[in-house]
Amino acid sequence: MARFWESGVKLARQLAGGIGAAAVTVALVHGGLLEPLETWSLDRLFELRGARAPSAPIVIVTIDESSNAELNTQWPFPRAMHGALLDRISAGGPLAIGIDLIFDTPSSRGPKDDQALGAAVARAGNVVLADAPRMDEQAFYRRVDINPPLPVIRRGAAGDAPVNVFYDADGLVRRVPMRVRVGDTTLPGFAAALHRVAAKAGLAVKPLPDAPEILVNFRGGPRTFPWMPYYQVLRGEVGPAAFRGKIVLVGPTSAILKDLFATPFARGSERPGVDEMPGVEILANALDTLIAGDAIREVPRWVTTSVALVAAVLGAALVLRLRALRALGAAVLVWGALALGAFAGFALGDLWLRGMAATLALVLGYGSTVLEHFVREQREKRRLSRFFSPDVLRAVVRGRDERSLGSSRRLVTVLFSDLRGFTSISERLEPEQVAAMLREYLTEMTEIVFAHDGAVDKYIGDCVMALYNVPVEDPEHAIKAVRTGLAFQERTLAAAARWEAKYGVTIRNGVGINTGEAVVGTLGSQQRLEYTAIGDTVNLAARLESITKDHGVSIIISESTYEYVKGVFATRELGAVTVRGKSVPVKIYAVLATDVRKYPRAVLDAAAALTDVATGLVCRVWTVDISEGGLALAEVPADWKVDSTVRLRLEGGALAMPIVAEGTIVWRRGANAGLSFTSIEPESVPVVAEYVAGHKRAAE
């Protein structure tokens, strides 16, 4: 049970970014702050789905600018004129007529005008008139007035109903009411009232929903339903037959009459009043939705919130599983599946899944976890940069699974390197000089360790302890350790030349290398942890370094290391020795440092031509410095490997004449390489000696 609890706590810690993203998303959803984004996404679903053909036989008689002009009558039109229009429409036998006009006050043309309209409404018998509820708020009360049509007009109507529409937070109309509460009275919405009249007339309709409002399933933008100008119907240019078996809506479509609204298919953001939908056509869309029974159904909030919670945790889990870049691709695929599912549900089932909460949760879960990992990586890099090279460090930080730095028994190659005679040097120089020398030396040695994929375990004064085959497996760990030792010798000679010229002191370097099992990982106290190795393998490597001066060699390796590197380096068996702390003799070998320059060197900037003896390939390089034993080269192509035998022709610079020699590439660092002479043309020998000697005299 305790282990299960610990695993749960660990998993929660790893998914902390996703859990936090889930909490933020729930808070935003609960506060309604995401609703504008959700309704925006609903509009995008309408656009992607596209327009649909209306299913109900609905036509709109439009009161537009052309009717004003053709009838040569100012608005409002005489109510008797509206009555004449109703007579022409009802003559065709429509199922229902809805008039989206307000007649709550007497006509300015007198009672007969109202009576004429009321008579026409009664003759038709299937007219639904519009109410205009208004809120009257005073200091001590709030009252809702229905404002129905005048009794003389509504007396013969099939009904009257509010024409209210509901605005969402972004100012768009997407919903219409099914019922409107006015004081103690509940009235049907205008579309619901027309639905009942049409059903009574024999039109096949779906039952009205019980919800107080519906999301209109808009069929399209303006003019999706047929428009017939008011004046053409009044003049008989559109005959009564055009209305047979139809539901007829009469209402204003002119921008002058200010009955225009923004909807999903007509947002009106660019040209308000032009790219907007008339209220009468919104009613047509709502009525068609009710008749077809395909109102947009909202997925319950708890479902969409649950999807968002899963998306938040999933975004974090993807980063843990796949790392940032691949996780991004996976997150995009997850989002694509979510978006595709939302669109399929909308297009095929009129189902609205609020997907923006899940999208935000996925982004926050992924982003917060990536950010947390980045911060952790930077912190880990700062802590571990003193142990590992940048390449190894990158693999450790990005690829580890919390166990790669934990302590465990594993095969490791251990290198100890120490400066000979540094104690006496410290006694001769000022502490500041010693510190500067040591900083310079350890910096260069660390660079070499890192260049060979080693880990710097620690510095002990002027001693360097390095580990290989950690923290990731490296099949060439022993070879790279020996190459590190050889490079130490090369670089120490270069430092010795500088220090001898500057301080008058001479140094040499001893290296001991051993391969075996050790406990490796983050070890130490609760107050301080270090990445290190402990065990007999480490102790033997330290002992081997200490006896290098006794045998007069620079690098000593154990028999176990020798088994890994034999045939790769020139070695010499030194026999079996009993080192301090070991009761059984240990067979040891010296690595012959054929690549270490035992001669004074001189800076040389000249062109050289190299020819690979085995392949005949030729390349042009530049020299860095030269000695009687070899030289350092720059701009050497990467495919010229260590141990390659080459012919050299060097000329230019300050040389008296060309130098021709053969040699072996004994080390490489990037585009730089070291060449050890194996033979040199007789006439070139004095040229090299004279150049180096002249450079030394100039330095003195």
DRENFI-766193 format. One record per residue (C-alpha): residue number from 0; residue in three letters; y, z, x. Coordinates in steps of 0.2 Angstrom, whole numbers. Layout:
BEGIN
(NUM,"ala",(Y,Z,X)),
...
This chain:
BEGIN
(0,"met",(0,0,0)),
(1,"ala",(12,4,14)),
(2,"arg",(8,-12,23)),
(3,"phe",(11,-21,6)),
(4,"trp",(28,-12,5)),
(5,"glu",(33,-16,22)),
(6,"ser",(29,-35,20)),
(7,"gly",(39,-35,4)),
(8,"val",(54,-27,13)),
(9,"lys",(53,-39,27)),
(10,"leu",(52,-54,15)),
(11,"ala",(67,-47,6)),
(12,"arg",(77,-46,22)),
(13,"gln",(72,-63,27)),
(14,"leu",(77,-70,9)),
(15,"ala",(93,-59,9)),
(16,"gly",(104,-75,8)),
(17,"gly",(95,-82,-7)),
(18,"ile",(95,-65,-16)),
(19,"gly",(114,-63,-13)),
(20,"ala",(116,-81,-19)),
(21,"ala",(107,-77,-35)),
(22,"ala",(117,-62,-38)),
(23,"val",(133,-71,-36)),
(24,"thr",(127,-85,-47)),
(25,"val",(122,-73,-61)),
(26,"ala",(139,-65,-60)),
(27,"leu",(148,-82,-61)),
(28,"val",(137,-87,-76)),
(29,"his",(140,-70,-85)),
(30,"gly",(159,-72,-82)),
(31,"gly",(159,-89,-89)),
(32,"leu",(167,-96,-73)),
(33,"leu",(154,-110,-71)),
(34,"glu",(156,-116,-89)),
(35,"pro",(169,-130,-84)),
(36,"leu",(157,-137,-71)),
(37,"glu",(143,-136,-84)),
(38,"thr",(153,-146,-97)),
(39,"trp",(158,-158,-84)),
(40,"ser",(140,-161,-80)),
(41,"leu",(137,-164,-98)),
(42,"asp",(149,-178,-98)),
(43,"arg",(141,-185,-83)),
(44,"leu",(124,-185,-93)),
(45,"phe",(133,-194,-107)),
(46,"glu",(139,-207,-95)),
(47,"leu",(123,-210,-86)),
(48,"arg",(113,-211,-103)),
(49,"gly",(126,-223,-109)),
(50,"ala",(131,-228,-127)),
(51,"arg",(119,-228,-142)),
(52,"ala",(120,-238,-158)),
(53,"pro",(124,-228,-173)),
(54,"ser",(109,-224,-184)),
(55,"ala",(119,-221,-200)),
(56,"pro",(128,-234,-210)),
(57,"ile",(146,-227,-207)),
(58,"val",(162,-237,-207)),
(59,"ile",(180,-232,-203)),
(60,"val",(195,-238,-213)),
(61,"thr",(209,-236,-200)),
(62,"ile",(227,-232,-203)),
(63,"asp",(234,-240,-187)),
(64,"glu",(250,-248,-181)),
(65,"ser",(245,-265,-189)),
(66,"ser",(244,-257,-206)),
(67,"asn",(261,-250,-204)),
(68,"ala",(268,-267,-199)),
(69,"glu",(259,-277,-212)),
(70,"leu",(262,-265,-227)),
(71,"asn",(280,-263,-222)),
(72,"thr",(279,-245,-227)),
(73,"gln",(284,-230,-217)),
(74,"trp",(272,-216,-215)),
(75,"pro",(266,-206,-225)),
(76,"phe",(260,-220,-236)),
(77,"pro",(262,-217,-255)),
(78,"arg",(247,-208,-262)),
(79,"ala",(246,-220,-276)),
(80,"met",(243,-233,-262)),
(81,"his",(229,-222,-256)),
(82,"gly",(222,-222,-273)),
(83,"ala",(222,-241,-274)),
(84,"leu",(213,-241,-258)),
(85,"leu",(199,-229,-265)),
(86,"asp",(197,-240,-280)),
(87,"arg",(194,-255,-269)),
(88,"ile",(181,-245,-258)),
(89,"ser",(172,-237,-273)),
(90,"ala",(170,-254,-281)),
(91,"gly",(158,-258,-268)),
(92,"gly",(146,-243,-271)),
(93,"pro",(148,-233,-256)),
(94,"leu",(136,-218,-253)),
(95,"ala",(151,-206,-249)),
(96,"ile",(169,-207,-244)),
(97,"gly",(178,-195,-233)),
(98,"ile",(197,-195,-231)),
(99,"asp",(203,-187,-215)),
(100,"leu",(221,-184,-222)),
(101,"ile",(229,-168,-228)),
(102,"phe",(236,-167,-246)),
(103,"asp",(241,-149,-247)),
(104,"thr",(259,-151,-252)),
(105,"pro",(266,-162,-266)),
(106,"ser",(271,-180,-263)),
(107,"ser",(289,-183,-260)),
(108,"arg",(288,-197,-272)),
(109,"gly",(285,-186,-287)),
(110,"pro",(270,-179,-297)),
(111,"lys",(265,-196,-303)),
(112,"asp",(261,-201,-285)),
(113,"asp",(249,-186,-284)),
(114,"gln",(241,-190,-301)),
(115,"ala",(237,-208,-296)),
(116,"leu",(228,-202,-281)),
(117,"gly",(219,-188,-290)),
(118,"ala",(213,-201,-304)),
(119,"ala",(206,-213,-290)),
(120,"val",(197,-198,-282)),
(121,"ala",(189,-194,-299)),
(122,"arg",(185,-212,-303)),
(123,"ala",(175,-213,-286)),
(124,"gly",(166,-196,-289)),
(125,"asn",(160,-196,-271)),
(126,"val",(175,-192,-261)),
(127,"val",(176,-177,-249)),
(128,"leu",(194,-172,-245)),
(129,"ala",(201,-163,-230)),
(130,"asp",(206,-145,-229)),
(131,"ala",(218,-139,-215)),
(132,"pro",(215,-120,-211)),
(133,"arg",(229,-112,-202)),
(134,"met",(231,-95,-194)),
(135,"asp",(246,-85,-199)),
(136,"glu",(249,-71,-187)),
(137,"gln",(262,-58,-190)),
(138,"ala",(267,-42,-182)),
(139,"phe",(256,-31,-194)),
(140,"tyr",(243,-44,-200)),
(141,"arg",(233,-60,-197)),
(142,"arg",(229,-71,-211)),
(143,"val",(219,-87,-212)),
(144,"asp",(226,-100,-225)),
(145,"ile",(214,-113,-231)),
(146,"asn",(227,-126,-236)),
(147,"pro",(216,-136,-248)),
(148,"pro",(222,-152,-256)),
(149,"leu",(233,-150,-272)),
(150,"pro",(223,-146,-287)),
(151,"val",(228,-162,-296)),
(152,"ile",(220,-172,-281)),
(153,"arg",(204,-161,-278)),
(154,"arg",(199,-159,-296)),
(155,"gly",(188,-174,-297)),
(156,"ala",(182,-174,-278)),
(157,"ala",(164,-171,-273)),
(158,"gly",(171,-157,-262)),
(159,"asp",(184,-152,-249)),
(160,"ala",(180,-146,-231)),
(161,"pro",(189,-141,-216)),
(162,"val",(192,-155,-203)),
(163,"asn",(192,-142,-188)),
(164,"val",(186,-147,-171)),
(165,"phe",(182,-135,-157)),
(166,"tyr",(190,-137,-140)),
(167,"asp",(180,-132,-124)),
(168,"ala",(189,-123,-110)),
(169,"asp",(193,-140,-102)),
(170,"gly",(202,-147,-117)),
(171,"leu",(188,-159,-123)),
(172,"val",(180,-159,-140)),
(173,"arg",(161,-158,-139)),
(174,"arg",(157,-147,-154)),
(175,"val",(161,-147,-173)),
(176,"pro",(158,-133,-185)),
(177,"met",(144,-132,-198)),
(178,"arg",(153,-118,-207)),
(179,"val",(170,-111,-206)),
(180,"arg",(174,-93,-211)),
(181,"val",(191,-91,-220)),
(182,"gly",(193,-74,-226)),
(183,"asp",(179,-69,-237)),
(184,"thr",(175,-87,-240)),
(185,"thr",(163,-98,-230)),
(186,"leu",(166,-117,-231)),
(187,"pro",(155,-131,-225)),
(188,"gly",(161,-141,-210)),
(189,"phe",(168,-159,-215)),
(190,"ala",(153,-168,-208)),
(191,"ala",(141,-156,-216)),
(192,"ala",(150,-159,-233)),
(193,"leu",(148,-178,-231)),
(194,"his",(130,-176,-226)),
(195,"arg",(126,-167,-242)),
(196,"val",(135,-180,-253)),
(197,"ala",(126,-194,-244)),
(198,"ala",(109,-186,-246)),
(199,"lys",(113,-183,-264)),
(200,"ala",(116,-202,-266)),
(201,"gly",(99,-206,-259)),
(202,"leu",(102,-208,-240)),
(203,"ala",(87,-202,-229)),
(204,"val",(94,-188,-219)),
(205,"lys",(88,-174,-208)),
(206,"pro",(90,-156,-214)),
(207,"leu",(106,-148,-208)),
(208,"pro",(104,-135,-194)),
(209,"asp",(107,-117,-197)),
(210,"ala",(118,-115,-182)),
(211,"pro",(136,-111,-185)),
(212,"glu",(141,-127,-174)),
(213,"ile",(133,-141,-166)),
(214,"leu",(135,-151,-150)),
(215,"val",(139,-168,-155)),
(216,"asn",(128,-182,-149)),
(217,"phe",(142,-194,-146)),
(218,"arg",(136,-212,-148)),
(219,"gly",(149,-220,-137)),
(220,"gly",(168,-222,-135)),
(221,"pro",(181,-228,-148)),
(222,"arg",(176,-242,-159)),
(223,"thr",(157,-238,-158)),
(224,"phe",(158,-237,-177)),
(225,"pro",(165,-252,-186)),
(226,"trp",(184,-252,-189)),
(227,"met",(192,-260,-204)),
(228,"pro",(211,-260,-205)),
(229,"tyr",(218,-251,-220)),
(230,"tyr",(229,-265,-225)),
(231,"gln",(215,-278,-225)),
(232,"val",(205,-267,-237)),
(233,"leu",(220,-264,-248)),
(234,"arg",(224,-283,-249)),
(235,"gly",(206,-288,-252)),
(236,"glu",(204,-297,-236)),
(237,"val",(189,-285,-234)),
(238,"gly",(179,-286,-250)),
(239,"pro",(170,-272,-259)),
(240,"ala",(153,-278,-253)),
(241,"ala",(157,-272,-236)),
(242,"phe",(156,-254,-242)),
(243,"arg",(140,-256,-252)),
(244,"gly",(127,-242,-246)),
(245,"lys",(139,-236,-233)),
(246,"ile",(148,-220,-229)),
(247,"val",(166,-223,-228)),
(248,"leu",(178,-213,-218)),
(249,"val",(197,-215,-219)),
(250,"gly",(209,-209,-206)),
(251,"pro",(222,-212,-194)),
(252,"thr",(219,-221,-177)),
(253,"ser",(236,-224,-171)),
(254,"ala",(243,-214,-157)),
(255,"ile",(259,-212,-166)),
(256,"leu",(250,-200,-179)),
(257,"lys",(244,-189,-165)),
(258,"asp",(226,-187,-171)),
(259,"leu",(218,-191,-154)),
(260,"phe",(206,-181,-144)),
(261,"ala",(198,-181,-127)),
(262,"thr",(178,-182,-128)),
(263,"pro",(164,-186,-116)),
(264,"phe",(166,-205,-118)),
(265,"ala",(185,-205,-119)),
(266,"arg",(192,-191,-108)),
(267,"gly",(210,-198,-109)),
(268,"ser",(214,-191,-91)),
(269,"glu",(221,-208,-85)),
(270,"arg",(230,-214,-101)),
(271,"pro",(232,-200,-114)),
(272,"gly",(234,-207,-131)),
(273,"val",(225,-223,-126)),
(274,"asp",(209,-217,-118)),
(275,"glu",(206,-204,-132)),
(276,"met",(196,-204,-147)),
(277,"pro",(203,-203,-165)),
(278,"gly",(198,-188,-175)),
(279,"val",(191,-198,-189)),
(280,"glu",(179,-206,-176)),
(281,"ile",(174,-189,-169)),
(282,"leu",(169,-185,-187)),
(283,"ala",(159,-201,-188)),
(284,"asn",(149,-196,-172)),
(285,"ala",(146,-179,-179)),
(286,"leu",(140,-186,-196)),
(287,"asp",(129,-198,-188)),
(288,"thr",(122,-184,-177)),
(289,"leu",(118,-173,-192)),
(290,"ile",(110,-188,-202)),
(291,"ala",(99,-192,-187)),
(292,"gly",(95,-174,-183)),
(293,"asp",(98,-177,-165)),
(294,"ala",(112,-164,-160)),
(295,"ile",(112,-160,-142)),
(296,"arg",(101,-144,-140)),
(297,"glu",(106,-132,-127)),
(298,"val",(92,-124,-116)),
(299,"pro",(94,-105,-118)),
(300,"arg",(105,-97,-105)),
(301,"trp",(91,-85,-99)),
(302,"val",(81,-100,-95)),
(303,"thr",(95,-109,-85)),
(304,"thr",(99,-93,-77)),
(305,"ser",(81,-90,-72)),
(306,"val",(81,-108,-64)),
(307,"ala",(96,-104,-55)),
(308,"leu",(88,-88,-48)),
(309,"val",(73,-98,-42)),
(310,"ala",(84,-111,-34)),
(311,"ala",(94,-98,-24)),
(312,"val",(78,-90,-17)),
(313,"leu",(70,-107,-14)),
(314,"gly",(86,-113,-5)),
(315,"ala",(84,-98,7)),
(316,"ala",(65,-100,8)),
(317,"leu",(66,-118,13)),
(318,"val",(77,-113,28)),
(319,"leu",(64,-100,33)),
(320,"arg",(50,-113,32)),
(321,"leu",(58,-129,38)),
(322,"arg",(74,-124,48)),
(323,"ala",(91,-131,44)),
(324,"leu",(90,-150,45)),
(325,"arg",(73,-152,37)),
(326,"ala",(77,-139,25)),
(327,"leu",(93,-149,20)),
(328,"gly",(82,-164,16)),
(329,"ala",(70,-153,6)),
(330,"ala",(84,-145,-3)),
(331,"val",(91,-162,-7)),
(332,"leu",(74,-167,-14)),
(333,"val",(74,-151,-25)),
(334,"trp",(91,-155,-31)),
(335,"gly",(86,-173,-35)),
(336,"ala",(71,-167,-45)),
(337,"leu",(82,-154,-54)),
(338,"ala",(95,-168,-58)),
(339,"leu",(81,-180,-63)),
(340,"gly",(73,-168,-74)),
(341,"ala",(90,-163,-82)),
(342,"phe",(94,-181,-85)),
(343,"ala",(76,-185,-92)),
(344,"gly",(77,-171,-104)),
(345,"phe",(95,-176,-110)),
(346,"ala",(91,-195,-111)),
(347,"leu",(74,-193,-119)),
(348,"gly",(75,-177,-129)),
(349,"asp",(93,-173,-132)),
(350,"leu",(91,-158,-122)),
(351,"trp",(105,-150,-111)),
(352,"leu",(100,-140,-96)),
(353,"arg",(115,-132,-88)),
(354,"gly",(111,-138,-70)),
(355,"met",(127,-133,-61)),
(356,"ala",(122,-115,-60)),
(357,"ala",(105,-120,-52)),
(358,"thr",(114,-132,-40)),
(359,"leu",(127,-119,-35)),
(360,"ala",(113,-107,-32)),
(361,"leu",(103,-119,-22)),
(362,"val",(118,-123,-11)),
(363,"leu",(123,-105,-9)),
(364,"gly",(105,-100,-5)),
(365,"tyr",(103,-113,8)),
(366,"gly",(120,-112,15)),
(367,"ser",(121,-93,16)),
(368,"thr",(104,-93,25)),
(369,"val",(109,-106,37)),
(370,"leu",(125,-97,41)),
(371,"glu",(115,-80,43)),
(372,"his",(103,-89,55)),
(373,"phe",(117,-97,65)),
(374,"val",(125,-80,67)),
(375,"arg",(109,-72,72)),
(376,"glu",(105,-87,84)),
(377,"gln",(122,-85,92)),
(378,"arg",(119,-66,94)),
(379,"glu",(101,-69,100)),
(380,"lys",(107,-82,113)),
(381,"arg",(120,-70,120)),
(382,"arg",(107,-57,122)),
(383,"leu",(93,-68,129)),
(384,"ser",(104,-80,139)),
(385,"arg",(101,-69,154)),
(386,"phe",(83,-71,153)),
(387,"phe",(80,-90,148)),
(388,"ser",(87,-107,152)),
(389,"pro",(97,-115,138)),
(390,"asp",(82,-127,133)),
(391,"val",(69,-113,133)),
(392,"leu",(82,-101,124)),
(393,"arg",(85,-115,111)),
(394,"ala",(66,-116,108)),
(395,"val",(65,-97,107)),
(396,"val",(79,-94,95)),
(397,"arg",(76,-108,83)),
(398,"gly",(57,-109,84)),
(399,"arg",(51,-91,85)),
(400,"asp",(43,-82,70)),
(401,"glu",(48,-64,75)),
(402,"arg",(32,-63,85)),
(403,"ser",(36,-74,100)),
(404,"leu",(46,-60,109)),
(405,"gly",(35,-46,104)),
(406,"ser",(24,-38,117)),
(407,"ser",(7,-46,120)),
(408,"arg",(-6,-49,133)),
(409,"arg",(-5,-66,140)),
(410,"leu",(-7,-77,156)),
(411,"val",(8,-77,166)),
(412,"thr",(14,-83,183)),
(413,"val",(26,-70,192)),
(414,"leu",(38,-74,206)),
(415,"phe",(47,-61,217)),
(416,"ser",(60,-67,229)),
(417,"asp",(70,-56,241)),
(418,"leu",(83,-59,254)),
(419,"arg",(78,-54,271)),
(420,"gly",(90,-44,281)),
(421,"phe",(102,-41,267)),
(422,"thr",(103,-23,270)),
(423,"ser",(109,-25,287)),
(424,"ile",(122,-38,281)),
(425,"ser",(128,-25,268)),
(426,"glu",(131,-13,282)),
(427,"arg",(142,-25,291)),
(428,"leu",(153,-32,277)),
(429,"glu",(165,-25,265)),
(430,"pro",(158,-20,248)),
(431,"glu",(169,-34,239)),
(432,"gln",(162,-47,251)),
(433,"val",(144,-41,248)),
(434,"ala",(147,-42,229)),
(435,"ala",(154,-60,231)),
(436,"met",(139,-65,241)),
(437,"leu",(127,-58,230)),
(438,"arg",(135,-65,214)),
(439,"glu",(135,-82,222)),
(440,"tyr",(117,-81,228)),
(441,"leu",(110,-74,212)),
(442,"thr",(119,-87,201)),
(443,"glu",(111,-101,212)),
(444,"met",(94,-94,211)),
(445,"thr",(95,-91,192)),
(446,"glu",(100,-109,190)),
(447,"ile",(84,-114,200)),
(448,"val",(73,-103,189)),
(449,"phe",(80,-110,173)),
(450,"ala",(79,-128,180)),
(451,"his",(60,-125,181)),
(452,"asp",(58,-117,164)),
(453,"gly",(56,-100,170)),
(454,"ala",(63,-84,163)),
(455,"val",(73,-72,174)),
(456,"asp",(65,-55,171)),
(457,"lys",(77,-44,181)),
(458,"tyr",(88,-43,197)),
(459,"ile",(84,-28,209)),
(460,"gly",(98,-28,221)),
(461,"asp",(96,-45,230)),
(462,"cys",(78,-47,223)),
(463,"val",(74,-59,209)),
(464,"met",(59,-57,197)),
(465,"ala",(55,-73,187)),
(466,"leu",(41,-76,174)),
(467,"tyr",(33,-93,170)),
(468,"asn",(22,-98,154)),
(469,"val",(34,-87,144)),
(470,"pro",(39,-86,130)),
(471,"val",(31,-102,126)),
(472,"glu",(16,-110,133)),
(473,"asp",(18,-121,148)),
(474,"pro",(3,-129,156)),
(475,"glu",(12,-131,173)),
(476,"his",(18,-113,174)),
(477,"ala",(11,-110,192)),
(478,"ile",(17,-127,198)),
(479,"lys",(34,-124,192)),
(480,"ala",(34,-107,200)),
(481,"val",(30,-114,217)),
(482,"arg",(43,-127,215)),
(483,"thr",(55,-114,211)),
(484,"gly",(50,-105,227)),
(485,"leu",(53,-121,237)),
(486,"ala",(69,-124,229)),
(487,"phe",(74,-106,234)),
(488,"gln",(71,-110,252)),
(489,"glu",(81,-126,251)),
(490,"arg",(96,-117,242)),
(491,"thr",(95,-102,253)),
(492,"leu",(97,-112,269)),
(493,"ala",(112,-121,261)),
(494,"ala",(120,-104,257)),
(495,"ala",(115,-97,274)),
(496,"ala",(125,-111,282)),
(497,"arg",(140,-107,272)),
(498,"trp",(139,-88,275)),
(499,"glu",(136,-90,293)),
(500,"ala",(152,-101,295)),
(501,"lys",(162,-89,284)),
(502,"tyr",(155,-71,288)),
(503,"gly",(145,-74,304)),
(504,"val",(128,-68,296)),
(505,"thr",(112,-77,294)),
(506,"ile",(99,-75,279)),
(507,"arg",(82,-81,275)),
(508,"asn",(72,-79,259)),
(509,"gly",(54,-73,255)),
(510,"val",(44,-77,240)),
(511,"gly",(28,-70,232)),
(512,"ile",(19,-78,218)),
(513,"asn",(4,-72,208)),
(514,"thr",(-5,-78,192)),
(515,"gly",(-14,-67,180)),
(516,"glu",(-14,-58,164)),
(517,"ala",(0,-46,160)),
(518,"val",(8,-37,145)),
(519,"val",(24,-48,141)),
(520,"gly",(38,-46,128)),
(521,"thr",(52,-35,123)),
(522,"leu",(48,-18,130)),
(523,"gly",(58,-2,133)),
(524,"ser",(65,13,124)),
(525,"gln",(73,14,107)),
(526,"gln",(90,14,115)),
(527,"arg",(87,-1,126)),
(528,"leu",(75,-16,126)),
(529,"glu",(72,-29,139)),
(530,"tyr",(61,-44,140)),
(531,"thr",(49,-41,154)),
(532,"ala",(31,-40,160)),
(533,"ile",(21,-26,166)),
(534,"gly",(3,-24,174)),
(535,"asp",(-6,-27,190)),
(536,"thr",(-2,-45,191)),
(537,"val",(17,-41,192)),
(538,"asn",(13,-28,206)),
(539,"leu",(3,-40,216)),
(540,"ala",(17,-53,216)),
(541,"ala",(29,-40,222)),
(542,"arg",(17,-35,236)),
(543,"leu",(15,-53,241)),
(544,"glu",(33,-56,243)),
(545,"ser",(34,-40,254)),
(546,"ile",(22,-47,267)),
(547,"thr",(29,-64,269)),
(548,"lys",(39,-58,285)),
(549,"asp",(23,-51,292)),
(550,"his",(15,-68,292)),
(551,"gly",(30,-78,297)),
(552,"val",(30,-88,281)),
(553,"ser",(43,-91,267)),
(554,"ile",(31,-92,252)),
(555,"ile",(14,-83,249)),
(556,"ile",(4,-86,234)),
(557,"ser",(-12,-77,228)),
(558,"glu",(-29,-86,226)),
(559,"ser",(-27,-86,207)),
(560,"thr",(-11,-96,209)),
(561,"tyr",(-18,-107,222)),
(562,"glu",(-32,-113,210)),
(563,"tyr",(-18,-120,199)),
(564,"val",(-8,-129,212)),
(565,"lys",(-21,-134,225)),
(566,"gly",(-19,-153,229)),
(567,"val",(-1,-152,223)),
(568,"phe",(7,-144,237)),
(569,"ala",(3,-142,256)),
(570,"thr",(-4,-125,259)),
(571,"arg",(-12,-115,272)),
(572,"glu",(-25,-101,270)),
(573,"leu",(-19,-85,278)),
(574,"gly",(-35,-76,275)),
(575,"ala",(-39,-60,265)),
(576,"val",(-27,-45,266)),
(577,"thr",(-27,-28,259)),
(578,"val",(-10,-25,251)),
(579,"arg",(-3,-9,247)),
(580,"gly",(-10,-2,231)),
(581,"lys",(-25,-13,231)),
(582,"ser",(-42,-8,237)),
(583,"val",(-50,-25,237)),
(584,"pro",(-44,-38,249)),
(585,"val",(-34,-52,242)),
(586,"lys",(-36,-70,248)),
(587,"ile",(-18,-77,251)),
(588,"tyr",(-11,-94,255)),
(589,"ala",(6,-100,262)),
(590,"val",(15,-114,254)),
(591,"leu",(21,-126,268)),
(592,"ala",(39,-129,264)),
(593,"thr",(40,-147,270)),
(594,"asp",(55,-149,259)),
(595,"val",(65,-136,267)),
(596,"arg",(78,-141,280)),
(597,"lys",(76,-132,296)),
(598,"tyr",(91,-141,304)),
(599,"pro",(110,-140,302)),
(600,"arg",(116,-151,289)),
(601,"ala",(132,-162,288)),
(602,"val",(141,-169,272)),
(603,"leu",(139,-187,271)),
(604,"asp",(145,-199,258)),
(605,"ala",(137,-216,260)),
(606,"ala",(127,-229,251)),
(607,"ala",(108,-230,254)),
(608,"ala",(94,-241,248)),
(609,"leu",(77,-234,244)),
(610,"thr",(61,-244,243)),
(611,"asp",(46,-236,235)),
(612,"val",(31,-239,247)),
(613,"ala",(18,-239,233)),
(614,"thr",(27,-251,220)),
(615,"gly",(40,-260,230)),
(616,"leu",(54,-255,218)),
(617,"val",(71,-254,226)),
(618,"cys",(86,-243,220)),
(619,"arg",(103,-240,227)),
(620,"val",(108,-221,229)),
(621,"trp",(122,-211,237)),
(622,"thr",(119,-198,250)),
(623,"val",(126,-180,248)),
(624,"asp",(122,-173,266)),
(625,"ile",(110,-176,280)),
(626,"ser",(101,-166,294)),
(627,"glu",(88,-171,307)),
(628,"gly",(74,-167,295)),
(629,"gly",(80,-176,279)),
(630,"leu",(95,-178,267)),
(631,"ala",(100,-175,250)),
(632,"leu",(103,-190,238)),
(633,"ala",(113,-192,222)),
(634,"glu",(111,-205,207)),
(635,"val",(92,-206,210)),
(636,"pro",(83,-214,194)),
(637,"ala",(73,-202,184)),
(638,"asp",(56,-212,187)),
(639,"trp",(57,-209,206)),
(640,"lys",(46,-194,206)),
(641,"val",(43,-179,218)),
(642,"asp",(30,-184,232)),
(643,"ser",(35,-202,231)),
(644,"thr",(34,-211,248)),
(645,"val",(50,-221,251)),
(646,"arg",(58,-232,265)),
(647,"leu",(77,-228,268)),
(648,"arg",(91,-239,274)),
(649,"leu",(107,-230,276)),
(650,"glu",(124,-237,281)),
(651,"gly",(142,-234,279)),
(652,"gly",(153,-219,278)),
(653,"ala",(156,-212,295)),
(654,"leu",(140,-218,303)),
(655,"ala",(141,-227,319)),
(656,"met",(126,-239,314)),
(657,"pro",(113,-240,300)),
(658,"ile",(99,-227,299)),
(659,"val",(82,-233,295)),
(660,"ala",(68,-221,291)),
(661,"glu",(53,-216,280)),
(662,"gly",(51,-200,270)),
(663,"thr",(45,-191,255)),
(664,"ile",(54,-185,240)),
(665,"val",(51,-166,240)),
(666,"trp",(62,-160,226)),
(667,"arg",(72,-166,211)),
(668,"arg",(86,-158,201)),
(669,"gly",(93,-169,188)),
(670,"ala",(99,-185,196)),
(671,"asn",(99,-177,213)),
(672,"ala",(84,-177,225)),
(673,"gly",(79,-171,242)),
(674,"leu",(71,-183,255)),
(675,"ser",(61,-176,270)),
(676,"phe",(59,-188,284)),
(677,"thr",(41,-192,289)),
(678,"ser",(46,-205,302)),
(679,"ile",(63,-212,308)),
(680,"glu",(67,-228,319)),
(681,"pro",(70,-223,337)),
(682,"glu",(87,-231,337)),
(683,"ser",(92,-221,322)),
(684,"val",(87,-204,329)),
(685,"pro",(103,-202,341)),
(686,"val",(114,-208,327)),
(687,"val",(108,-194,315)),
(688,"ala",(109,-181,329)),
(689,"glu",(127,-187,335)),
(690,"tyr",(133,-187,317)),
(691,"val",(127,-169,313)),
(692,"ala",(133,-162,330)),
(693,"gly",(150,-170,327)),
(694,"his",(152,-163,310)),
(695,"lys",(147,-146,317)),
(696,"arg",(160,-147,331)),
(697,"ala",(173,-152,318)),
(698,"ala",(169,-137,307)),
(699,"glu",(170,-125,322)),
